[in-house]
Amino acid sequence: MILYIAEKPSLGRAIADVLPKPHKKGDGFIEDAQGNCVSWCVGHLLEQAEPDAYNPEFKSWKFEHLPIVPEKWQLKPKAATRSQLTVLKKLVKQADTLVNAGDPDREGQLLVDEVIAYLGVTGDKLQQTQRLLISDLNPQAVKRALSQLRSNREFIPLSTSALARSRADWLYGMNMTRAYTIQGKKVGYQGVLSVGRVQTPLLGLIVRRDEEIANFQSKPFYEVLAHLVTDKDQAFTAKWQPSEACLPYMDEEGRVLAKGLAQNVVRRITDKPAEVTQLSTKDKQQNPPLPYSLSALQIDAAKRFGMSAKDVLDTCQSLYERHKLITYPRSDSRYLPTEQHGLASGVLAAITGGAPELVAQAEAPNPRLKSKAWDDKKVDAHHAIIPTEKQPNLVGLSQRERQLYLHIARQYLAQFYPAYCYSETAVEVTIEGGLFKTKAKQDKSLGWKQLFAREENERKDASSTASFAQGDKDIDEGEYVGQLPPLTLGQVLHCHRGELVEKQTQPPKAFTDATLLSAMTGINRYVTDPEIRKILKETDGLGTEATRAGIIELLFKRGFIQRQGKSIVATEVGKGLINSLPLSATTPDMTALWEASLNGICHKEISYQGFMQPLLGTLNNLIENAGAQLPSALNGLKGQGFKRAATKKSGYRKAGARSAAGGNKARTGAKKGNSSNSAAASTTSTTAKPTAPRRRTSKAVAQA
């Protein structure tokens, strides 16, 4: 008997739908005509044991217990889904062959692997376990996936990475949360101070941005425009480019701060001749924007529709599971496997048949075109989010579902249009020894931009173009003037007047849903160390596609951040927490390096021990630092009640066990941290020696 273990019931049903009929439905499984079974998890069926499972003394939050580091990690069945685990236990025992059908990412891999390990699968059955990767729940796609089963052993590094992440999050979040909650109580703060390796650096970004805004002092700066005319009375404008001689009067961003200097330039150029000293026209092109990853879609949807990251994830999950209109949504990739191109005609037919308005003002898409999106080298566990071959019934979708489907579909359509072509003319004009520049562009062939013509007409500021134009190079429409008259090199013009433009330096803007997500995905921009910044350019950023929405929501729920209109700002408690923690706990360097290391485990570049050993050393130092000083920034602030939150099981769960991940529950199915998989079955045990006290790091890692 073959047993397919899916991540969720919806995926299990999709697999069963293409297996031989008739089917027999059991309690928690479906049996096909050949006696093979499909069963499922309901998110994680297992969860990390609480500290008091290792030592009853740890039920009380005492600083002398810290850091708590299990010598042998324990999992325990989740009470709410224990019955489904019992179903799987019976089926796994009966099965000859197991198939891991978790979602195609590291958490999905571990979710099923940990059940297989927990149920004691060993020997040939473990070695022969297969992996089913499904990113599209439509029958034809599921059939294709079933014909392409791989050995589950190929995914041991992916599972080990998820295992390491889970344990590290538990260690960091639980120990740091206990340490700062205990210390906070000493200064009168009666609440749980949850600290996590992702949520806390994210909160740090928001707090520091708020402080920049609060401390910002606006200063005036000055620009000079030259209003020029040709001998045929054709007018255009060019902007002054200050020379090196002006540097003493400029700030670090090249803005002129001395009004007298700018006024002098205005006087000098008014009613004076001007000469065209540089003139160039180049033909340029811009490739179609890549299909969406989840973060790219969340950022775009926040800008265009005002949707939160969680709204986008939940809506995409509905489009994927319920309607089967899009592929797996929790993807961090913007590329597609080359074999997908063979399905293009079917997908295009589904889009144009169900949503003809997308191509109403454009030429028909050409399924033979192949954009840069098709690149096997840039596709790993999953590919970009694209429509499926199922034709949509837009009337049957909610407003948000319809908006996101059309958005995803249009981005896919763009791959089947040629590049946008335009000519760019750059002009330099010299007036009284001063240099003035301007630039214009002219469309030659709209190509893929035909699909976005309506948005560009509606948004003359081109803000929408920037979000779509993620091909070779974004175009900053603001740097262009509308039109330039015909000009020749050496042509003499007349500057009929100079114009002084006074502006004010602006403070950085408060984070919004879109900019906060953008900061998380491009976290290297917020790292000062050049070596770390270089490393982080190659990683996924702060958090993962699956967890970012949940991390942001978690900070809201814990009262650390709040909304002010569209802005996201820190509360007083959020500020107090960040200002009480060591800098290393509030900046993205550490957690982003974690992600780099976890990615290294996936690619067999780093071992489990190579990741955990330095982490435990860092944790020891952080706990010592926490005990050495009180969190004085929290003086005068009151929480929700230390005793209640610290002792109630639910309070501990929310504040400690999941605090480091910052919201693993963001994954559909309420996934939590775990501690076992088939790759690392020897690292876990259903029994454990009580672990006490401190500085057990090398022994703990060796046994892991």
DASULQUI-V446065 format. One record per residue. N is the residue number from 0. RES is the residue in one small letter. PHI is phi as a letter, one per 40 degrees, with the letter a starting at -180 (NA if undefined). NEAR is the number of other ideal C-beta (glycine too) atoms within 8 Angstrom. D_CENTER is the distance of its C-alpha to the mean C-alpha in Angstrom with 1 decimal. Layout:
BEGIN
n=[N	N]
res=[RES	RES]
phi=[PHI	PHI]
near=[NEAR	NEAR]
d_center=[D_CENTER	D_CENTER]
END
This chain:
BEGIN
n=[0	1	2	3	4	5	6	7	8	9	10	11	12	13	14	15	16	17	18	19	20	21	22	23	24	25	26	27	28	29	30	31	32	33	34	35	36	37	38	39	40	41	42	43	44	45	46	47	48	49	50	51	52	53	54	55	56	57	58	59	60	61	62	63	64	65	66	67	68	69	70	71	72	73	74	75	76	77	78	79	80	81	82	83	84	85	86	87	88	89	90	91	92	93	94	95	96	97	98	99	100	101	102	103	104	105	106	107	108	109	110	111	112	113	114	115	116	117	118	119	120	121	122	123	124	125	126	127	128	129	130	131	132	133	134	135	136	137	138	139	140	141	142	143	144	145	146	147	148	149	150	151	152	153	154	155	156	157	158	159	160	161	162	163	164	165	166	167	168	169	170	171	172	173	174	175	176	177	178	179	180	181	182	183	184	185	186	187	188	189	190	191	192	193	194	195	196	197	198	199	200	201	202	203	204	205	206	207	208	209	210	211	212	213	214	215	216	217	218	219	220	221	222	223	224	225	226	227	228	229	230	231	232	233	234	235	236	237	238	239	240	241	242	243	244	245	246	247	248	249	250	251	252	253	254	255	256	257	258	259	260	261	262	263	264	265	266	267	268	269	270	271	272	273	274	275	276	277	278	279	280	281	282	283	284	285	286	287	288	289	290	291	292	293	294	295	296	297	298	299	300	301	302	303	304	305	306	307	308	309	310	311	312	313	314	315	316	317	318	319	320	321	322	323	324	325	326	327	328	329	330	331	332	333	334	335	336	337	338	339	340	341	342	343	344	345	346	347	348	349	350	351	352	353	354	355	356	357	358	359	360	361	362	363	364	365	366	367	368	369	370	371	372	373	374	375	376	377	378	379	380	381	382	383	384	385	386	387	388	389	390	391	392	393	394	395	396	397	398	399	400	401	402	403	404	405	406	407	408	409	410	411	412	413	414	415	416	417	418	419	420	421	422	423	424	425	426	427	428	429	430	431	432	433	434	435	436	437	438	439	440	441	442	443	444	445	446	447	448	449	450	451	452	453	454	455	456	457	458	459	460	461	462	463	464	465	466	467	468	469	470	471	472	473	474	475	476	477	478	479	480	481	482	483	484	485	486	487	488	489	490	491	492	493	494	495	496	497	498	499	500	501	502	503	504	505	506	507	508	509	510	511	512	513	514	515	516	517	518	519	520	521	522	523	524	525	526	527	528	529	530	531	532	533	534	535	536	537	538	539	540	541	542	543	544	545	546	547	548	549	550	551	552	553	554	555	556	557	558	559	560	561	562	563	564	565	566	567	568	569	570	571	572	573	574	575	576	577	578	579	580	581	582	583	584	585	586	587	588	589	590	591	592	593	594	595	596	597	598	599	600	601	602	603	604	605	606	607	608	609	610	611	612	613	614	615	616	617	618	619	620	621	622	623	624	625	626	627	628	629	630	631	632	633	634	635	636	637	638	639	640	641	642	643	644	645	646	647	648	649	650	651	652	653	654	655	656	657	658	659	660	661	662	663	664	665	666	667	668	669	670	671	672	673	674	675	676	677	678	679	680	681	682	683	684	685	686	687	688	689	690	691	692	693	694	695	696	697	698	699	700	701	702	703]
res=[m	i	l	y	i	a	e	k	p	s	l	g	r	a	i	a	d	v	l	p	k	p	h	k	k	g	d	g	f	i	e	d	a	q	g	n	c	v	s	w	c	v	g	h	l	l	e	q	a	e	p	d	a	y	n	p	e	f	k	s	w	k	f	e	h	l	p	i	v	p	e	k	w	q	l	k	p	k	a	a	t	r	s	q	l	t	v	l	k	k	l	v	k	q	a	d	t	l	v	n	a	g	d	p	d	r	e	g	q	l	l	v	d	e	v	i	a	y	l	g	v	t	g	d	k	l	q	q	t	q	r	l	l	i	s	d	l	n	p	q	a	v	k	r	a	l	s	q	l	r	s	n	r	e	f	i	p	l	s	t	s	a	l	a	r	s	r	a	d	w	l	y	g	m	n	m	t	r	a	y	t	i	q	g	k	k	v	g	y	q	g	v	l	s	v	g	r	v	q	t	p	l	l	g	l	i	v	r	r	d	e	e	i	a	n	f	q	s	k	p	f	y	e	v	l	a	h	l	v	t	d	k	d	q	a	f	t	a	k	w	q	p	s	e	a	c	l	p	y	m	d	e	e	g	r	v	l	a	k	g	l	a	q	n	v	v	r	r	i	t	d	k	p	a	e	v	t	q	l	s	t	k	d	k	q	q	n	p	p	l	p	y	s	l	s	a	l	q	i	d	a	a	k	r	f	g	m	s	a	k	d	v	l	d	t	c	q	s	l	y	e	r	h	k	l	i	t	y	p	r	s	d	s	r	y	l	p	t	e	q	h	g	l	a	s	g	v	l	a	a	i	t	g	g	a	p	e	l	v	a	q	a	e	a	p	n	p	r	l	k	s	k	a	w	d	d	k	k	v	d	a	h	h	a	i	i	p	t	e	k	q	p	n	l	v	g	l	s	q	r	e	r	q	l	y	l	h	i	a	r	q	y	l	a	q	f	y	p	a	y	c	y	s	e	t	a	v	e	v	t	i	e	g	g	l	f	k	t	k	a	k	q	d	k	s	l	g	w	k	q	l	f	a	r	e	e	n	e	r	k	d	a	s	s	t	a	s	f	a	q	g	d	k	d	i	d	e	g	e	y	v	g	q	l	p	p	l	t	l	g	q	v	l	h	c	h	r	g	e	l	v	e	k	q	t	q	p	p	k	a	f	t	d	a	t	l	l	s	a	m	t	g	i	n	r	y	v	t	d	p	e	i	r	k	i	l	k	e	t	d	g	l	g	t	e	a	t	r	a	g	i	i	e	l	l	f	k	r	g	f	i	q	r	q	g	k	s	i	v	a	t	e	v	g	k	g	l	i	n	s	l	p	l	s	a	t	t	p	d	m	t	a	l	w	e	a	s	l	n	g	i	c	h	k	e	i	s	y	q	g	f	m	q	p	l	l	g	t	l	n	n	l	i	e	n	a	g	a	q	l	p	s	a	l	n	g	l	k	g	q	g	f	k	r	a	a	t	k	k	s	g	y	r	k	a	g	a	r	s	a	a	g	g	n	k	a	r	t	g	a	k	k	g	n	s	s	n	s	a	a	a	s	t	t	s	t	t	a	k	p	t	a	p	r	r	r	t	s	k	a	v	a	q	a]
phi=[NA	c	b	c	b	c	c	b	d	c	c	d	c	c	c	c	d	b	c	d	b	c	b	b	c	b	c	g	a	b	b	c	c	c	g	c	b	b	b	a	c	b	g	c	c	b	a	c	c	c	d	c	c	c	a	d	c	c	c	c	c	b	c	c	c	c	c	c	b	d	c	b	c	b	b	b	c	c	d	c	b	d	c	c	c	c	d	c	d	c	c	c	c	c	c	c	b	b	b	c	b	c	d	c	a	c	c	c	c	c	d	c	d	c	c	d	c	c	c	g	c	a	g	c	c	c	c	c	d	b	b	b	b	b	b	a	c	c	d	c	c	c	c	c	c	c	c	b	c	b	c	c	c	c	b	d	c	c	c	c	c	c	c	c	c	c	c	c	c	c	c	c	c	c	c	c	c	c	d	c	c	c	c	c	c	c	b	g	c	c	a	c	b	c	b	a	c	b	c	c	c	c	c	c	d	c	c	c	c	d	c	c	c	c	c	c	b	c	b	c	b	b	b	b	b	b	c	b	b	c	c	b	g	c	b	a	b	b	b	c	b	d	c	c	c	c	d	c	b	b	c	c	c	g	c	c	b	c	c	d	c	c	c	c	c	d	c	c	c	c	f	b	c	b	b	c	b	a	a	a	b	b	c	b	a	b	c	c	c	c	d	c	c	c	c	c	c	c	c	c	c	c	c	c	b	g	c	c	d	c	d	c	c	c	c	c	c	c	c	c	c	c	c	f	c	b	c	d	c	c	c	b	b	b	b	b	c	c	c	c	c	c	c	d	d	c	c	c	c	c	c	c	c	c	b	c	c	c	b	c	b	b	c	c	c	b	c	c	c	b	c	c	c	c	a	d	c	b	b	b	c	a	b	d	c	b	c	c	c	c	c	c	b	c	c	c	b	c	d	c	c	c	d	c	c	c	c	c	c	c	c	c	d	d	c	b	b	c	c	c	b	a	b	b	b	b	b	b	b	b	b	f	g	c	b	b	b	a	a	a	b	b	c	b	a	c	f	c	c	d	c	b	d	c	c	c	c	c	b	c	c	g	c	c	d	c	c	c	c	b	c	c	a	c	b	c	c	c	c	b	c	c	a	b	c	d	b	b	c	g	c	c	b	b	c	c	a	c	b	c	b	c	b	b	c	b	c	c	c	c	c	b	d	c	c	c	c	c	c	c	c	b	c	d	c	b	b	c	c	c	c	c	d	c	c	c	c	c	b	c	g	c	g	b	d	c	b	d	c	c	c	c	c	c	c	c	c	c	g	c	b	a	c	b	g	c	c	b	b	c	c	c	c	d	c	c	c	c	c	c	c	c	d	c	c	b	b	c	d	c	c	c	c	d	c	c	c	c	c	c	c	d	b	g	c	b	c	d	c	c	c	c	d	c	c	c	c	c	c	d	c	c	c	c	c	c	c	c	a	c	c	c	c	c	d	g	c	b	b	c	h	c	c	c	c	c	b	c	d	c	c	c	d	c	c	b	d	b	c	c	c	g	h	c	c	c	c	d	h	f	c	b	c	b	a	a	a	c	c	b	d	c	c	b	a	c	b	a	c	c	b	b	d	b	f	b	c	c	c	c	c	c	c	c]
near=[9	10	15	13	16	14	13	13	8	9	15	15	10	13	16	11	8	9	12	5	6	4	10	6	6	8	4	9	12	13	10	13	8	6	7	11	14	15	15	14	17	9	13	13	13	14	11	14	12	9	11	9	8	12	11	6	9	11	7	5	7	8	9	5	13	12	10	14	11	11	10	10	14	15	15	9	9	11	5	4	12	10	7	13	12	8	13	15	9	8	12	13	7	7	12	5	11	15	13	15	13	15	10	10	12	13	13	11	16	16	17	14	16	16	14	16	14	11	10	5	11	6	5	5	12	11	7	9	16	12	13	12	9	14	11	10	12	10	8	7	13	15	9	8	11	10	6	7	8	9	8	13	7	7	12	10	11	12	16	13	13	14	18	13	12	14	13	14	15	13	15	14	18	14	13	17	16	14	15	15	15	11	14	15	10	7	11	10	14	10	13	14	14	12	16	16	14	14	15	15	15	17	16	12	13	16	14	9	11	12	8	10	11	6	6	8	4	8	8	10	12	15	11	14	11	16	11	14	9	11	5	5	6	8	9	10	10	12	11	13	8	9	7	4	4	10	7	4	9	10	9	3	4	6	9	12	10	8	9	6	11	14	9	8	12	12	8	11	14	10	6	10	8	15	11	15	8	8	11	6	8	7	8	8	10	11	8	12	9	13	13	13	12	16	13	12	15	17	13	13	14	16	9	9	7	6	12	10	14	11	10	16	14	8	13	14	10	10	14	14	11	7	12	11	10	12	13	12	12	12	14	10	11	9	12	13	8	8	5	11	9	5	8	10	7	8	13	12	10	14	14	12	7	10	11	8	5	13	12	6	6	10	6	6	11	7	8	4	10	6	10	7	12	13	10	7	4	6	11	4	7	12	12	14	14	13	13	14	10	9	7	14	7	10	4	5	12	6	6	10	12	10	10	14	16	11	13	15	13	11	12	12	14	13	12	11	15	7	10	11	11	12	10	10	12	12	14	11	16	10	14	6	4	12	9	14	11	13	11	12	10	7	8	7	7	8	12	13	9	11	12	12	11	7	10	11	7	7	10	5	6	11	8	13	13	11	11	12	10	8	11	5	5	6	10	6	9	6	5	8	9	4	6	9	9	4	10	7	8	7	9	9	12	11	15	8	7	14	9	11	8	8	8	8	10	6	8	8	9	11	12	11	14	11	9	14	15	9	13	14	13	8	13	12	6	8	13	4	7	6	6	12	11	8	10	15	7	5	10	8	13	14	10	9	12	10	15	17	14	14	17	17	13	11	15	11	6	8	8	11	12	9	8	7	4	6	10	13	12	13	10	7	12	15	12	13	17	14	8	13	12	7	6	8	12	12	11	14	10	12	11	16	11	13	13	12	11	13	11	10	16	10	7	5	5	7	6	12	9	9	16	13	11	8	12	14	9	9	15	12	8	13	14	8	9	11	9	5	6	6	15	8	9	15	7	4	10	6	13	7	8	13	7	9	13	12	8	8	6	6	12	12	9	10	13	13	13	16	16	17	16	17	13	13	9	13	13	7	11	8	11	12	13	17	15	15	16	13	11	13	11	4	10	14	7	6	5	13	5	7	13	6	7	7	5	10	12	7	8	13	11	7	7	10]
d_center=[39.6	36.0	33.5	30.0	27.6	24.7	21.7	22.7	26.0	24.6	23.7	27.1	28.9	27.4	28.7	32.0	32.5	33.1	35.3	39.1	40.6	42.2	39.8	40.7	38.3	38.5	37.0	33.4	33.9	35.3	38.0	38.7	42.2	42.2	41.5	37.9	35.4	31.9	30.6	27.2	25.3	24.0	20.7	21.8	25.5	25.7	24.5	25.1	28.5	29.0	30.8	34.1	34.1	34.6	37.1	38.5	38.8	35.0	35.1	36.2	33.8	35.8	34.8	37.2	35.3	32.2	30.3	30.6	29.8	30.8	33.1	32.5	29.4	30.0	28.4	29.9	29.8	28.2	31.0	29.7	29.2	32.0	34.1	31.5	31.5	35.3	35.1	33.0	35.3	38.3	36.7	35.4	38.9	40.4	38.1	39.1	35.7	32.2	29.2	25.6	23.8	20.6	17.3	16.4	13.9	14.9	15.1	17.0	19.2	20.1	20.7	23.6	24.7	25.2	27.5	29.5	30.0	30.9	33.5	35.1	34.7	36.2	38.3	38.4	36.5	33.4	34.0	34.2	31.2	29.3	25.7	24.9	21.6	21.2	18.5	21.0	23.2	26.1	29.3	29.6	26.1	26.8	30.2	28.7	26.4	29.4	31.3	28.8	28.6	27.9	29.0	26.7	27.7	25.6	22.6	24.0	21.7	18.6	20.2	21.4	17.9	16.8	20.2	19.8	16.5	18.2	21.3	19.9	17.9	21.2	23.3	21.4	20.6	24.0	26.1	24.5	24.5	28.1	29.1	28.0	29.1	32.5	32.8	31.7	34.5	36.9	36.2	36.5	32.9	33.3	29.8	27.1	24.9	21.9	20.2	17.0	15.4	12.0	13.2	16.0	14.5	12.3	15.6	17.2	15.3	16.5	20.0	20.5	19.6	22.0	24.6	24.3	25.0	27.8	29.5	29.2	32.6	32.8	35.1	36.8	36.5	38.4	38.1	41.1	41.3	44.2	45.5	47.1	49.5	51.1	54.8	54.1	52.5	49.0	46.6	43.2	41.4	40.2	38.5	40.0	38.5	39.9	41.6	41.5	44.5	42.4	39.9	41.8	41.1	37.4	34.2	31.7	29.8	33.0	34.1	37.8	38.7	42.5	43.8	47.2	45.8	44.1	47.3	49.3	47.3	47.7	51.5	51.8	50.1	51.6	54.3	53.9	53.7	50.4	49.9	47.1	46.5	43.4	42.5	40.1	38.8	36.2	34.9	31.1	28.6	25.0	23.4	21.6	17.9	15.8	14.8	11.5	8.4	6.8	4.3	7.6	9.6	8.4	9.1	12.3	13.4	13.3	15.4	17.7	18.2	17.2	15.1	12.9	9.4	11.7	14.2	12.1	11.1	14.8	16.2	14.5	15.8	19.1	19.2	18.5	20.8	23.4	23.9	22.8	21.9	18.6	17.3	14.9	11.9	9.3	9.1	7.1	10.3	12.0	15.4	18.2	21.0	24.3	26.0	23.9	25.8	28.9	27.5	26.8	30.2	29.6	26.1	27.6	30.6	28.6	26.6	29.7	31.8	29.7	28.2	30.9	30.0	27.1	29.8	32.7	32.8	31.9	33.6	32.9	29.9	31.3	30.1	31.6	29.2	26.5	23.7	21.6	19.0	21.3	20.8	21.3	20.5	16.9	16.5	16.1	15.7	14.5	14.5	13.2	13.6	17.2	20.2	22.7	26.4	27.2	28.6	27.1	29.4	27.7	30.4	29.2	25.7	24.6	23.8	20.1	20.2	22.4	20.3	17.1	19.4	21.1	18.0	16.7	20.4	21.1	18.3	19.9	23.4	22.7	22.8	26.4	27.6	28.9	27.4	28.0	31.1	32.5	34.9	34.2	37.2	37.1	40.2	41.5	44.6	46.9	48.8	51.2	49.4	46.0	43.0	41.2	38.5	37.1	35.2	35.2	33.8	35.3	33.8	35.5	33.5	30.6	29.4	26.0	26.1	28.7	26.0	24.7	28.2	28.3	25.2	26.5	29.8	28.5	26.4	28.8	26.5	24.3	21.1	20.2	21.1	18.6	15.7	17.4	18.8	16.2	18.8	21.0	20.9	20.2	23.4	24.0	26.6	27.7	29.5	31.9	35.2	36.2	39.2	41.3	45.0	46.5	46.9	48.6	48.4	51.0	51.4	52.8	51.3	52.1	50.0	51.6	49.6	46.9	44.5	43.1	39.6	38.8	35.1	33.5	30.6	27.7	25.7	21.9	20.5	19.1	15.4	14.6	11.9	10.9	11.5	9.9	6.4	7.7	9.0	6.1	4.8	8.6	9.9	13.0	14.4	15.2	16.9	20.6	21.7	21.9	21.9	18.8	17.1	18.4	16.9	13.4	13.4	13.4	10.7	7.1	6.9	7.2	6.6	5.3	4.3	7.6	7.8	5.7	8.2	10.9	10.6	11.2	13.9	15.4	16.1	17.9	19.8	21.0	22.3	20.4	19.0	20.5	20.4	23.0	23.0	19.6	19.1	17.3	19.6	20.6	23.7	26.6	25.7	22.2	23.9	26.6	24.3	22.5	25.9	27.3	24.9	25.3	23.1	21.5	20.1	18.6	17.0	13.9	16.2	17.0	13.7	12.1	15.4	15.2	12.2	14.4	17.3	15.7	14.8	18.4	19.8	18.3	20.2	23.3	23.1	23.1	24.9	24.1	26.8	25.6	22.4	24.1	27.2	25.8	23.4	26.5	28.4	25.8	25.8	29.6	29.6	27.2	29.4	32.5	31.1	30.3	33.9	35.4	34.6	34.2	31.2	33.5	30.8	30.8	34.6	35.6	32.4	32.8	30.5	30.9	33.4	33.0	35.4	34.0	30.3	31.2	33.6	32.4	30.5	27.8	27.5	27.0	24.4	22.2	22.9	23.2	22.2	18.6	18.1	16.6	13.7	13.3	13.3	13.5	15.3	12.3	13.0	15.9	19.0	18.4	17.5	18.5	19.0	21.5	23.9	25.4	25.2	27.8	26.8	27.5	30.0	32.3	29.9	30.4	33.5	34.7	36.9	36.3	38.5	38.1	36.3	37.3	37.1	35.5	34.9	34.6	31.7	33.3	35.1	32.1	30.0	33.1	33.5	29.9]
END
